[in-house]
Amino acid sequence: MIPLKPDRYAFGRHETFPLRFGWLPKGYQAWSENSNVFEDEEATVRLGVGKNMVSAIKYWLIATQVVQSDRQSIKSSVLGESIFALDGWDPYLEDDATIWLLHWLIASNPAEATTPFWFFNRFHKPEFSMKELMDALKYFVSEQLSARVSEATLKHDVALLVRMYQPTLSSKSIPLEEGLDSPVAMLGLMEFASGSKYHESKPEFRSVPVAIFAFSVAQLLVESGASNLPIERLMRSDGTLAAPGSVFRLTEECLIAKLEEMIAWYPGVFDLRETAGVHQLYLLREIEPLALLRRHYIGAHS
């Protein structure tokens, strides 16, 4: 989880290609074998894609926090290795929970995926047009970031966001194979409404795997340096750190139901209490967020 900072942002680095199903497993494993694969002249052959797609695969590995980047080089993250190493938890992206996790990792990464972070945490219009999205993003960039980003780049980012999250079957303007190749489209977080409008959709609370939800909550507690947080803070971003309720598009009722499910799933770690009329989530003991994922992928006794 990464906080928003005015001087850390990324726009247009995806080469206009949305994340596709095979890219993270293929890219991570190729990089594990050759840390210079993305600069290698044989990269297109090794990855089986065009030159621009090589750059896009590298970008999405960074945006999903599967690898870490200092702009000069990339190195593995513990989370990326745990999931995508050949002996990892889900090296071929077969578990739907991993797709929910990738969504959280993108939408909680304003430094490398600024537009998705902004959309899921700071854009609060349930129904919108592409123009409304564009105007709101331009305002955010001008008011909140020390950035000069061209209008063309922002348009590419907005178009890609919609292409990546909207199920393709509802739009005739997008090639079918592109939508099917975008794993986060299957989460149902954005739908075509009517005319030129889109709207966010709110999945049933059971749709979000409890381990992924718990991981997001634990990350927020750790990054906030807090042992307790009000429900409102879990529901809505403070503008700097992502919020599980916002990213997973939960209603307040669904959020509370998910918190109760999480408390029962991993007893002795979290508790809901009312203090001075405010419902708060308490962390009862220190927990490593990755342990919550391990519990899902490997089991409770690992």
N, C-alpha and C positions, 0 to 999 in steps of 0.2 A: 504494500500500500504506500502510495507516494502523495505528499501534500502538494497542492497547487502553489506555485511560486511565479511571480510576474515575469521572471527571466528564464523560466524553464518551460518550453512548449514545443510542440511539433505539429506542423501542418504539411500535407502534401507529400509525405515521404513514402506513401504506399504505392506510388506510380499508377494511381487510379485503379488498382486491383484490390478488391475485397479479399478478406481471409477466405481460404478454401480448405476443404476437408483434409486433403493429404499433405498440405504444406508444412505444418508443424512437425509431424512425425518424420517426414522425409528430410526436411531442413535440419532438424535437430540431429538426426542420426548421421547425416552427411557432414555436418559441422563437427560432430564428435570424432569422426574419423580423420577430418582434415580441418583444422581451425582456420585455415585460409581459403576454404572452399568458395566463399562468396566473391573473392577477388581472383580466383583461379580462372585461367582461360578456358578450362574444361568444365566450368560450373554449369553451363547450359546442358552439357551432355550428362554430367553426374546427376543433376536434378530433373532433367527431362523437360525443361521449360525454356522460354525465351529469355533474352538478356534482362529486359525490364522486370520480368517475373522473378528472376534471381534476386534483384534488389528488393522486390516486394516481400519475398519469403524472409529475407533477412530482417526487414522492417517488422513484420508481424511476429517474428520470434522475440524481438525486443519489446514491441507494444504489449504482448501478452505476458511479459516478464518471465518467459521461459529461459531467456538468456539476459544477461545484464550488459549494458554498453556504457563506455565512457567517451564515445564519439571516435576514439582512436582504435579501439579493439573491443571485442566482446568476450565474455567469459560465462561459464555456466552458472545458473542459479541452483540453489538446493532444491527448490520446487521443480524447476525444469528437469533436473536430473532424476528426481524421484518419480516423475510421471513418464517422461519420454525416453529415458535410457532404455536400451533393449531389454534389460531385466527390471524395468520400472513398473509402476502401477498400471499404466494404460498407454503403452508405447504406440499403439495404432489408433488411438482415439475412438475406442469402441464403447466407452461408458458415457451415457448422456450426462452424467454428473460432471464430467470433465468439461463439457461444453458450457455448462452453467458456470463452472469455475473460470474458464477462459473469458467469459463475458465479464465476470467480476474483475478479473485482472486487467482487462482492457479499460473498463469504465472507472477503475480506481487508479489509473495511471495518467494523470494530466501532463506529465513531463514528456511522454512519448505518444499519447493518444488523446490530445487535447480536445478535439471535437467530440468524441464519444463521452469523455468525462463531463464536458460541458452539457451535452444533451441529457444525459441520465441524471446529473446532479444539480444542474442550474437552470435548465429549461423546463418550465412547469405548465406549458400549455397542452391540454390533453388532445386537442385537435388543431392541426396546423397545415399550412401550405409550404411548398418549398421556398417561396419568397419570404414567408414569415420566419422560417428557420434561418434563412440567409441573413435577414435583417437583424435578428436577435444575436446570431453569432458575430456579425460585424460589430455590433454594439459591445458585446462582451470583450472582444479582442481590443477594441479601442479604449475601453474603460478599465479593464482589469489586467491587461498584459503590456509589457514593454516591448511590443512587437509591431512591426510593419509587415503585414501579410497582404499580398495582392488579392483583389476580389476574385480573380480566376482561380487561385489556389483554394480560397474558402468555398467557392462553388463546387470544386472537385470534392472537397471534404464532405460537404452536405450531401451531394449526390451519392457518394460512396456510402455514407452512413445509412441512407435510405435503402440502397441496393443490398447492403449487407444484412440489415435487420428485417426488412419487409419480405414475407414469403412471396416468392416469385409468381406463384400460380395466380395471384390476384392482379398481376400487371402484364400486359402484352408487350410492353416496351422493353423488357429485359430478357435477353436470351435465357431459355430455360436452364441450360447447363450452368450458368453463372449463379443463379439463385440456389440450385441444388448443391453447388459446391461451397456455399457459405454456411458453416455449421451453426452460427448464432441465429440464422433465419428461422431455424426450427424451434426456437424458444418462444416465438409468438409474442414478442414485445412491441411490435409495430405492425399496423395493418393499414391497407388502403381503405379510405372511407368512401368518398364519392367526389366526383368532379376532379379537382386537383388537390383534394385534401387527404391527409393521412391522420391516423390517431394512434396514440399509445394504447396498448391493451394490457390488462392486469390479469396475469395468470392466477389460477387457484393456488392457495398457499402450498398445497401438496406438490405442485409442479417443481418447486425449488427443492432440491435434495437437502435434507437437514444438515448433512456434513458441510456442504458448501455454504449454506447460510451461517452455520456456526463459525466456520473459518472466517467469513467476512466480518462477523460480529467481533470475534477475537482480535482480528487485525485492527479494527477500529479502536477497540479498548487499548491495545498495546501502543498504537501510534498516538493516541490521545494522552497516553500516560495516566489513564484514569482507572480506578477500581469500580466505578459505577458511572452509568450514563442514563439520562432521562430518555424515555421512550421517544420523545419528539426528536432527539438527536439521532436515534437509530432510524427514524422514519424519514428525516429530511437532512440533506447535507448542510453543513455550516458554510459551504462555499469553498472550503479549503481541502477537506477530506471527504471522500465518498461516503454515502450512507446506504446500508443494505436495503432499506425500504424504498429508496429512490431508484437504486440500480436494478433491483428486481421488480420494480413497479408494483409493490404490494400496497393494498389498502391498510389502514391502521388496524382494522379488525384481523386481517390476515397476518400482519406483522406480529401481533400479540399471540395469535394461534401458533405461529412459527416459533416464537420464543418459548412458549410452553412446551412445544414438541422438542425443541432443542434441550431444554432443562431435563426432560424425561429421558432423552436419548443419551445424555452424558451427565449422570447425576453427580452432585457434589461440586460442580464447577461454576454454575450460574444460578442466580435466583432473582425472581421478580418481587419487588417490595414497593409499598407506597410510603413515601416520606413527605410529610407536610403537604399532603394532597397531590403529590407528583409521583407517578409510577416510574420506577427506575429499575434498570437491570444492574445487578451486582455481580462482580467477579469474585468468587469465594476463595479461589486459590490461583496461583500463577499457572498459566497454560501456554504451551507453545502452539501457535495456530496450526502448524504443520501436523501436529499430533492429531488434530481433528480430521484432517484428510486421511492420515494413516488409518485411523479407526474405520473410515468408510471403505478404503481400498483393500486393507489387509484384514481388519477385524478388531473386535474389542480387546482381544487378549494379546495383541502384538506388542 
